[in-house]
Amino acid sequence: MDLRANYMGLELKNPLVVSACPLSRDVDNVRRMEDAGAAAVVMFSLFEEEIRHEMLELDHFLDYGTHSFAEALDYFPEHEQYDVGPHAYLEHVRALRAAVDIPIIGSLNGVAVGGWVEYARLIEDAGADALELNIYHIPTEIEQCGEDIEQLHLDILRSVKDCLNIPIAVKLSPFFSSMAHMARQFDWAGADALVLFNRFYQPDIDLDSLEVVPSVKLSTSHSMRLPLRWIAILSGRVRCDLAASSGIHSARDVLKMVMAGADVAMMASALLRNGIDHIAHVLGDMRTWMEEREYASLGQIRGSMSHAKYADPTAFERANYIKALNTYA
């Protein structure tokens, strides 16, 4: 059974990729992911805020004491004494690269152009096989128009793309006013892949403490409907690869995404809920489904249910909305 996939030029043994999540913070976990059959791992994200914190902290310690003694002007603090999160991230990239054979994809999460470039280079130098840009932007300025937001995303991609040799994926928000047009813009700007979609975690209000609190809910298979539609619509219409993210829990979810046109399917919530060994069960169920239907490879079904190839492409458009309402019982 040939489950091989190609993602951003990386030859993968199957299309199942572990998406950015806390599990990748432990080297042994990533070894277990490889043993269970994961084709690649996207590391947990390095956040723009962590980079800024490190820079401010370093400035503080380099300046600390220089006004007290002249000799202190030549004093540099001991590196080991201080929390250097971004440097620890780079060391973790190196550790994972040495521990496993599957591709390791770094992840940068932020919204400003400036701070990304240097750390993108360092992540590449540390041995990452590719980089995922997670542009998590909540536009709250009333004066900021949609065109400015789109341009910000494109500027970030171009600034990072210009300085790296490894492939770059962009993890997209589902909230662009014209998703198909924006996907093409990312494609033209040099994205090697688009990851559909980022999940924006929504805050909640605690009625007892009267505080705004974070609220993280793991996805369910129902969450895959939105990326399924847009992957089907974009398949064959952009040159870059397409990765399905959000709601991938079972073999059926992976197979549906591949049929829609996804090159890979990314899984996190299912592993947090069911454990790392769930990867092996998903791959086993995929093989069983394909054998029962006499498919020899994933290539035979990839994109077969996309907007471009499906006999009734309106199923992915407004007509399907009307039909769904009329047939609900």
DRENNU-692593 format. One record per residue: x negated, y negated, z negated of N, C-alpha, C in turn. Coordinates in steps of 0.05 Angstrom, whole numbers, padded with zeros to 5 digits, always signed. Last residue first. Example, Ala and Ser with C-alpha at 12.3 -4.5 7.8 and 13.67 -1.06 7.14 Angstrom:
-00257+00045-00142-00273+00021-00143-00258-00001-00157 -00264+00114-00156-00246+00090-00156-00264+00066-00156 
// end
This chain:
+00680-00354-00166+00703-00342-00179+00697-00337-00208 +00659-00391-00110+00656-00385-00139+00682-00375-00150 +00664-00406-00058+00665-00377-00063+00663-00371-00093 +00659-00461-00057+00684-00449-00047+00687-00420-00054 +00607-00470-00075+00630-00480-00091+00656-00466-00083 +00578-00445-00034+00576-00435-00062+00599-00445-00078 +00591-00477+00010+00599-00449+00010+00599-00438-00019 +00566-00524-00004+00595-00524+00000+00605-00495-00002 +00513-00506-00005+00524-00519-00029+00555-00518-00027 +00504-00492+00047+00505-00470+00027+00516-00481+00001 +00503-00540+00073+00525-00522+00079+00527-00500+00058 +00454-00564+00058+00479-00573+00046+00502-00554+00050 +00409-00507+00062+00416-00535+00064+00442-00541+00051 +00397-00455+00067+00380-00470+00050+00387-00499+00048 +00433-00438+00105+00435-00426+00078+00418-00441+00058 +00419-00456+00153+00436-00474+00137+00440-00463+00109 +00394-00415+00180+00377-00433+00164+00394-00452+00147 +00407-00355+00193+00425-00377+00186+00410-00397+00168 +00364-00322+00203+00384-00325+00224+00403-00349+00218 +00299-00346+00185+00325-00334+00177+00346-00341+00197 +00255-00375+00201+00259-00348+00212+00286-00336+00205 +00253-00425+00176+00247-00423+00205+00254-00396+00217 +00263-00413+00123+00282-00430+00138+00278-00427+00168 +00246-00344+00111+00242-00373+00110+00263-00388+00127 +00244-00290+00108+00269-00303+00100+00266-00333+00097 +00193-00276+00122+00215-00265+00138+00242-00278+00131 +00148-00291+00094+00162-00311+00110+00186-00302+00126 +00125-00226+00093+00119-00254+00086+00132-00273+00105 +00132-00174+00107+00156-00188+00097+00150-00218+00092 +00084-00156+00127+00108-00149+00142+00133-00165+00133 +00046-00168+00089+00047-00184+00114+00072-00179+00130 +00048-00129+00051+00063-00154+00046+00066-00171+00071 +00054-00064+00083+00039-00087+00073+00058-00111+00068 +00089-00023+00094+00061-00016+00090+00045-00039+00078 +00154-00005+00076+00136-00026+00083+00108-00018+00077 +00195+00031+00063+00175+00039+00083+00160+00014+00094 +00226+00025+00020+00236+00012+00045+00216+00015+00068 +00198+00049-00019+00225+00059-00015+00236+00048+00012 +00152+00018-00019+00151+00045-00010+00178+00056-00003 +00171-00030-00041+00161-00030-00013+00160-00002-00002 +00185-00014-00093+00205-00027-00075+00197-00025-00046 +00135+00004-00112+00158+00022-00110+00179+00011-00090 +00105-00044-00111+00097-00021-00094+00120-00002-00090 +00133-00073-00150+00131-00083-00123+00124-00060-00104 +00125-00043-00196+00152-00045-00185+00152-00055-00156 +00070-00052-00202+00080-00024-00198+00108-00025-00186 +00069-00106-00212+00056-00096-00188+00066-00068-00182 +00097-00107-00261+00107-00122-00238+00095-00111-00212 +00063-00076-00294+00091-00067-00289+00102-00081-00264 +00017-00108-00295+00016-00081-00283+00044-00071-00276 +00037-00153-00323+00026-00156-00296+00027-00129-00281 +00047-00137-00374+00070-00140-00357+00061-00143-00328 +00002-00141-00405+00006-00116-00390+00030-00117-00372 +00008-00189-00432-00008-00189-00408-00004-00163-00392 +00076-00202-00455+00049-00193-00458+00035-00190-00431 +00126-00225-00452+00125-00196-00450+00097-00185-00454 +00121-00281-00459+00144-00267-00470+00139-00237-00472 +00076-00294-00432+00078-00304-00459+00101-00289-00474 +00089-00273-00383+00067-00261-00398+00068-00269-00427 +00131-00306-00366+00136-00277-00369+00114-00263-00385 +00105-00356-00363+00125-00351-00384+00130-00321-00388 +00070-00345-00317+00060-00352-00343+00081-00345-00365 +00052-00335-00249+00067-00325-00272+00054-00335-00298 +00060-00349-00180+00046-00354-00205+00064-00348-00229 +00049-00320-00118+00069-00326-00138+00055-00328-00165 +00025-00340-00052+00022-00328-00079+00045-00336-00097 +00050-00357-00006+00025-00342-00004+00019-00327-00030 +00119-00358+00010+00098-00363-00009+00074-00345-00003 +00164-00347+00041+00140-00358+00054+00117-00365+00035 +00206-00316+00025+00212-00344+00031+00188-00358+00044 +00179-00269+00014+00197-00270+00036+00204-00298+00044 +00153-00286-00033+00137-00279-00009+00155-00280+00015 +00198-00293-00066+00181-00316-00060+00164-00310-00035 +00217-00240-00069+00234-00261-00058+00217-00285-00049 +00173-00216-00095+00180-00208-00068+00198-00229-00055 +00175-00241-00146+00152-00243-00129+00159-00237-00100 +00226-00223-00164+00220-00252-00161+00196-00256-00143 +00218-00168-00165+00238-00179-00147+00233-00209-00142 +00182-00163-00207+00174-00157-00180+00193-00168-00159 +00193-00221-00250+00195-00193-00243+00184-00189-00215 +00185-00276-00260+00185-00258-00282+00184-00228-00274 +00179-00340-00245+00169-00314-00234+00166-00295-00258 +00193-00391-00261+00214-00371-00258+00205-00344-00247 +00142-00425-00230+00166-00429-00247+00187-00408-00240 +00114-00429-00166+00110-00431-00195+00136-00438-00208 +00084-00407-00107+00110-00409-00122+00104-00409-00152 +00044-00441-00061+00045-00424-00085+00071-00429-00099 +00023-00444+00005+00045-00450-00013+00044-00430-00036 -00030-00476+00044-00016-00453+00031+00005-00462+00012 -00022-00524+00098-00033-00514+00073-00017-00491+00062 +00008-00539+00142-00015-00521+00146-00025-00509+00120 +00080-00536+00145+00055-00548+00135+00032-00528+00138 +00117-00502+00166+00118-00530+00174+00095-00547+00163 +00114-00452+00146+00110-00455+00175+00110-00483+00184 +00156-00469+00093+00140-00448+00106+00139-00451+00136 +00192-00506+00074+00165-00516+00082+00149-00495+00097 +00238-00477+00061+00240-00499+00079+00213-00507+00091 +00217-00439+00024+00230-00430+00049+00232-00452+00070 +00201-00474-00015+00181-00458-00001+00192-00448+00025 +00251-00494-00031+00232-00512-00017+00209-00497-00004 +00278-00448-00053+00289-00464-00031+00268-00480-00016 +00241-00433-00093+00248-00414-00071+00259-00430-00047 +00241-00476-00130+00218-00472-00112+00223-00453-00089 +00297-00467-00147+00288-00492-00135+00262-00488-00119 +00299-00414-00168+00315-00422-00146+00305-00447-00132 +00271-00401-00214+00257-00398-00188+00273-00408-00165 +00301-00402-00259+00285-00426-00253+00272-00425-00226 +00321-00352-00266+00339-00372-00253+00323-00397-00245 +00284-00326-00296+00284-00321-00267+00301-00341-00253 +00262-00378-00342+00276-00353-00336+00275-00349-00306 +00210-00409-00382+00227-00407-00359+00242-00380-00359 +00211-00431-00450+00200-00414-00429+00220-00411-00406 +00211-00496-00473+00228-00473-00468+00215-00457-00445 +00190-00541-00519+00180-00524-00498+00198-00499-00496 +00194-00604-00540+00211-00580-00539+00202-00564-00514 +00172-00654-00586+00169-00639-00562+00186-00613-00563 +00217-00704-00614+00199-00681-00617+00196-00667-00591 +00231-00764-00646+00230-00751-00619+00209-00729-00621 +00265-00763-00709+00241-00766-00692+00245-00753-00665 +00299-00754-00752+00303-00777-00735+00277-00784-00720 +00299-00709-00782+00277-00727-00787+00279-00754-00771 +00350-00690-00765+00343-00691-00793+00320-00711-00799 +00353-00690-00710+00373-00706-00725+00367-00708-00754 +00304-00697-00664+00309-00683-00689+00328-00700-00706 +00311-00696-00595+00313-00713-00619+00320-00695-00643 +00263-00676-00545+00288-00673-00559+00288-00692-00583 +00234-00681-00478+00234-00684-00507+00262-00680-00518 +00219-00633-00427+00236-00655-00436+00236-00657-00467 +00167-00619-00383+00180-00612-00409+00194-00637-00420 +00170-00607-00318+00167-00630-00336+00182-00623-00362 +00136-00562-00282+00158-00564-00300+00153-00586-00319 +00118-00565-00213+00111-00571-00241+00137-00572-00257 +00138-00510-00170+00137-00538-00178+00126-00540-00206 +00091-00506-00121+00118-00515-00125+00131-00499-00147 +00031-00527-00099+00043-00510-00120+00070-00521-00126 -00003-00526-00038+00017-00540-00055+00029-00519-00074 -00071-00527-00015-00047-00513-00023-00029-00532-00039 -00107-00562+00003-00110-00534+00013-00086-00518+00005 -00098-00628+00023-00091-00608+00004-00094-00580+00016 -00107-00671+00059-00128-00651+00054-00122-00630+00033 -00069-00705+00077-00090-00716+00060-00111-00696+00051 -00034-00672+00104-00051-00689+00120-00074-00701+00103 -00009-00650+00057-00022-00633+00077-00042-00649+00093 +00015-00695+00035-00006-00681+00020-00023-00663+00039 +00051-00705+00077+00031-00725+00070+00008-00712+00054 +00084-00659+00074+00067-00663+00098+00045-00684+00093 +00107-00669+00025+00091-00645+00029+00073-00648+00053 +00137-00714+00037+00114-00716+00018+00096-00692+00020 +00175-00693+00072+00156-00713+00082+00132-00715+00063 +00202-00658+00036+00189-00647+00061+00168-00667+00071 +00222-00693-00004+00202-00672-00010+00187-00662+00015 +00236-00753-00015+00236-00737+00009+00214-00716+00007 +00233-00767-00069+00258-00772-00055+00260-00757-00029 +00207-00720-00117+00202-00739-00095+00228-00743-00079 +00213-00682-00157+00229-00706-00158+00223-00727-00136 +00183-00638-00171+00206-00634-00152+00222-00659-00147 +00112-00648-00168+00138-00653-00182+00160-00647-00162 +00061-00600-00151+00080-00621-00145+00103-00623-00165 -00005-00590-00154+00019-00581-00166+00039-00603-00166 -00050-00579-00103-00035-00600-00117-00009-00588-00127 -00114-00548-00097-00085-00546-00096-00073-00569-00111 -00174-00546-00060-00158-00560-00080-00128-00555-00075 -00237-00510-00053-00210-00517-00045-00194-00529-00068 -00302-00541-00062-00283-00519-00067-00255-00528-00059 -00329-00588-00055-00331-00568-00033-00312-00545-00037 -00312-00656-00070-00314-00628-00076-00317-00611-00051 -00302-00709-00059-00326-00703-00074-00330-00673-00080 -00254-00716-00032-00278-00726-00020-00304-00718-00034 -00216-00696-00067-00223-00680-00043-00249-00689-00031 -00210-00738-00103-00222-00713-00112-00232-00697-00088 -00188-00778-00071-00212-00784-00086-00226-00759-00096 -00142-00752-00050-00164-00760-00032-00190-00765-00047 -00111-00745-00097-00119-00723-00081-00144-00730-00064 -00103-00799-00112-00117-00780-00130-00127-00757-00114 -00075-00819-00068-00101-00830-00074-00117-00811-00093 -00028-00790-00071-00045-00786-00048-00073-00796-00054 -00006-00811-00119-00012-00782-00116-00032-00777-00094 -00001-00865-00104-00018-00857-00127-00026-00828-00125 +00037-00862-00064+00010-00870-00057-00009-00863-00079 +00083-00848-00094+00073-00830-00073+00044-00836-00067 +00088-00895-00124+00084-00870-00137+00072-00849-00118 +00098-00933-00084+00074-00936-00101+00067-00909-00114 +00147-00915-00064+00124-00915-00047+00098-00917-00062 +00182-00925-00108+00175-00897-00100+00151-00896-00082 +00157-00980-00149+00174-00967-00129+00165-00939-00122 +00157-01010-00211+00142-00991-00194+00161-00976-00175 +00188-01040-00244+00177-01053-00220+00163-01034-00201 +00198-01007-00287+00220-01014-00269+00210-01026-00243 +00158-00955-00307+00158-00983-00301+00180-00989-00280 +00156-00901-00313+00174-00915-00330+00176-00945-00325 +00143-00841-00284+00143-00870-00278+00165-00884-00294 +00104-00793-00306+00132-00801-00311+00133-00832-00307 +00063-00745-00277+00069-00774-00279+00098-00779-00284 +00017-00703-00271+00040-00704-00288+00046-00733-00294 -00013-00668-00227-00008-00697-00230+00018-00701-00244 -00058-00624-00228-00031-00625-00240-00025-00654-00246 -00097-00593-00183-00091-00620-00193-00062-00620-00202 -00139-00539-00187-00111-00547-00185-00107-00574-00198 -00194-00514-00151-00185-00533-00171-00155-00539-00165 -00237-00455-00146-00218-00475-00135-00209-00493-00158 -00275-00429-00174-00272-00422-00145-00254-00441-00131 -00322-00456-00220-00294-00452-00212-00293-00447-00182 -00374-00468-00238-00369-00442-00225-00340-00437-00217 -00391-00517-00254-00390-00496-00274-00383-00469-00263 -00384-00548-00209-00411-00540-00216-00412-00518-00236 -00328-00556-00214-00339-00542-00191-00367-00531-00197 -00328-00586-00260-00314-00561-00260-00324-00544-00237 -00357-00631-00242-00368-00614-00263-00355-00587-00264 -00321-00653-00205-00347-00644-00196-00359-00624-00217 -00280-00666-00240-00275-00647-00218-00301-00636-00208 -00304-00704-00271-00299-00678-00283-00291-00657-00262 -00307-00746-00233-00331-00735-00245-00326-00708-00257 -00252-00754-00219-00272-00747-00199-00296-00734-00212 -00216-00772-00258-00215-00744-00248-00240-00736-00233 -00214-00824-00275-00227-00805-00292-00229-00777-00281 -00188-00856-00232-00216-00858-00239-00228-00834-00254 -00132-00848-00225-00150-00841-00204-00179-00838-00215 -00086-00819-00273-00103-00841-00264-00124-00831-00244 -00060-00774-00290-00045-00791-00272-00062-00815-00262 -00068-00702-00304-00069-00731-00310-00054-00747-00290 -00104-00644-00309-00077-00655-00313-00079-00685-00320 -00137-00594-00274-00139-00621-00285-00111-00633-00286 -00162-00530-00275-00138-00546-00275-00143-00573-00288 -00197-00479-00236-00195-00499-00257-00170-00515-00254 -00192-00412-00225-00183-00437-00214-00181-00457-00237 -00229-00357-00209-00221-00374-00231-00216-00402-00220 -00221-00293-00177-00225-00322-00176-00214-00336-00200 -00249-00235-00210-00228-00248-00196-00232-00279-00196 -00289-00216-00244-00295-00218-00215-00273-00233-00199 -00309-00242-00308-00291-00228-00290-00300-00233-00261 -00350-00268-00338-00336-00246-00350-00320-00230-00330 -00370-00313-00313-00389-00291-00318-00375-00266-00327 -00325-00344-00311-00338-00337-00286-00357-00314-00290 -00317-00352-00366-00298-00336-00350-00310-00327-00324 -00361-00384-00378-00357-00359-00392-00338-00341-00376 -00353-00430-00346-00377-00413-00342-00373-00385-00354 -00305-00448-00369-00306-00441-00341-00329-00422-00335 -00325-00460-00420-00306-00438-00417-00304-00429-00388 -00357-00503-00409-00370-00479-00419-00351-00455-00416 -00317-00539-00396-00336-00531-00375-00351-00505-00384 -00292-00544-00445-00277-00534-00422-00296-00524-00401 -00331-00568-00475-00323-00541-00482-00308-00528-00460 -00329-00618-00450-00353-00602-00447-00347-00573-00455 -00278-00635-00467-00283-00631-00439-00308-00614-00434 -00286-00637-00526-00267-00619-00512-00273-00614-00483 -00327-00643-00570-00330-00651-00542-00313-00633-00525 -00336-00663-00634-00317-00649-00617-00319-00660-00588 -00403-00660-00660-00378-00674-00653-00362-00658-00633 -00450-00636-00671-00435-00645-00693-00407-00655-00686 -00481-00624-00626-00465-00602-00638-00446-00612-00660 -00511-00669-00613-00489-00661-00596-00470-00642-00611 -00531-00718-00658-00533-00690-00651-00508-00681-00637 -00536-00785-00631-00525-00765-00649-00530-00737-00639 -00595-00822-00620-00573-00808-00607-00563-00787-00626 -00630-00882-00629-00618-00858-00642-00595-00848-00625 -00654-00929-00616-00663-00905-00601-00651-00880-00612 -00631-00964-00651-00626-00969-00623-00635-00945-00606 -00650-00953-00701-00626-00940-00693-00619-00944-00664 -00692-00987-00713-00699-00960-00703-00674-00945-00692 -00666-01031-00735-00676-01033-00707-00682-01006-00696 -00605-01020-00769-00634-01017-00768-00643-01018-00739 -00552-01039-00760-00563-01037-00787-00593-01036-00786 -00529-01036-00711-00531-01063-00722-00545-01063-00750 -00525-00983-00699-00546-00998-00685-00549-01027-00696 -00485-00954-00724-00510-00958-00738-00530-00975-00724 -00456-00931-00664-00454-00931-00693-00482-00934-00706 -00460-00925-00610-00462-00953-00621-00465-00953-00651 -00453-00872-00602-00478-00884-00592-00482-00912-00603 -00403-00865-00625-00426-00854-00639-00453-00865-00628 -00370-00893-00589-00370-00900-00617-00396-00890-00630 -00378-00868-00540-00386-00896-00543-00388-00904-00572 -00356-00818-00554-00384-00820-00548-00394-00849-00551 -00302-00833-00559-00316-00822-00582-00347-00824-00578 -00290-00849-00507-00288-00868-00529-00303-00859-00553 -00297-00799-00481-00313-00823-00473-00313-00844-00495 -00259-00766-00506-00288-00760-00508-00305-00784-00501 -00212-00792-00491-00219-00790-00519-00249-00784-00522 -00212-00784-00435-00214-00811-00446-00223-00810-00475 -00207-00727-00435-00230-00740-00423-00234-00768-00434 -00157-00722-00458-00180-00710-00471-00206-00722-00461 -00124-00747-00421-00126-00759-00448-00150-00748-00463 -00127-00712-00378-00139-00738-00375-00143-00751-00403 -00138-00644-00398-00121-00668-00396-00137-00693-00394 -00146-00584-00368-00161-00605-00381-00146-00631-00376 -00101-00528-00373-00109-00554-00362-00127-00570-00380 -00121-00459-00366-00106-00480-00380-00117-00507-00372 -00137-00434-00300-00143-00440-00328-00123-00459-00340 -00108-00386-00261-00111-00415-00264-00115-00421-00293 -00135-00327-00235-00125-00340-00259-00130-00370-00257 -00117-00273-00191-00133-00297-00198-00120-00309-00223 -00091-00224-00192-00108-00230-00170-00126-00254-00174 -00082-00177-00244-00079-00204-00235-00100-00210-00213 -00087-00125-00265-00083-00128-00237-00079-00156-00227 -00105-00113-00315-00077-00108-00310-00069-00112-00280 -00157-00132-00312-00153-00103-00314-00124-00095-00308 -00146-00187-00312-00159-00175-00289-00154-00145-00289 -00124-00192-00363-00108-00200-00339-00120-00186-00314 -00167-00178-00394-00144-00160-00394-00126-00167-00370 -00200-00222-00384-00209-00195-00377-00186-00176-00375 -00168-00260-00408-00172-00261-00379-00183-00235-00369 -00172-00244-00462-00146-00245-00449-00149-00244-00418 -00226-00254-00471-00216-00226-00471-00189-00224-00458 -00228-00310-00471-00241-00295-00450-00231-00266-00448 -00174-00353-00481-00189-00330-00493-00201-00313-00470 -00145-00388-00453-00164-00399-00472-00182-00378-00484 -00104-00365-00424-00131-00366-00412-00152-00379-00430 -00058-00373-00453-00071-00346-00454-00099-00347-00443 -00035-00423-00445-00054-00420-00467-00069-00393-00467 -00037-00433-00372-00023-00429-00397-00044-00423-00419 -00030-00436-00303-00042-00449-00326-00025-00445-00351 -00013-00369-00278-00014-00398-00277-00025-00410-00303 -00041-00314-00247-00033-00325-00273-00035-00355-00272 -00014-00288-00187-00034-00305-00200-00024-00315-00226 -00004-00240-00140+00004-00248-00167-00019-00262-00182 -00013-00218-00090-00004-00246-00091+00002-00256-00120 -00076-00182-00088-00047-00183-00088-00039-00212-00091 -00129-00192-00081-00121-00164-00079-00090-00162-00079 -00150-00248-00040-00138-00237-00065-00128-00208-00060 -00196-00291-00017-00184-00265-00011-00176-00252-00037 -00186-00359-00009-00195-00338-00028-00180-00312-00021 -00163-00396+00024-00187-00384+00033-00198-00363+00014 -00116-00407-00005-00137-00428-00002-00164-00417+00007 -00105-00341-00009-00097-00366-00021-00120-00386-00020 -00080-00282+00017-00101-00303+00020-00090-00329+00010 -00070-00215-00006-00060-00242+00000-00085-00260+00004 -00051-00145-00006-00071-00167-00004-00058-00194+00004 -00025-00098-00012-00013-00122-00025-00031-00147-00022 -00015-00042+00020-00032-00065+00023-00017-00090+00012 -00017+00024+00000+00000+00000+00000-00018-00025+00000 
// end
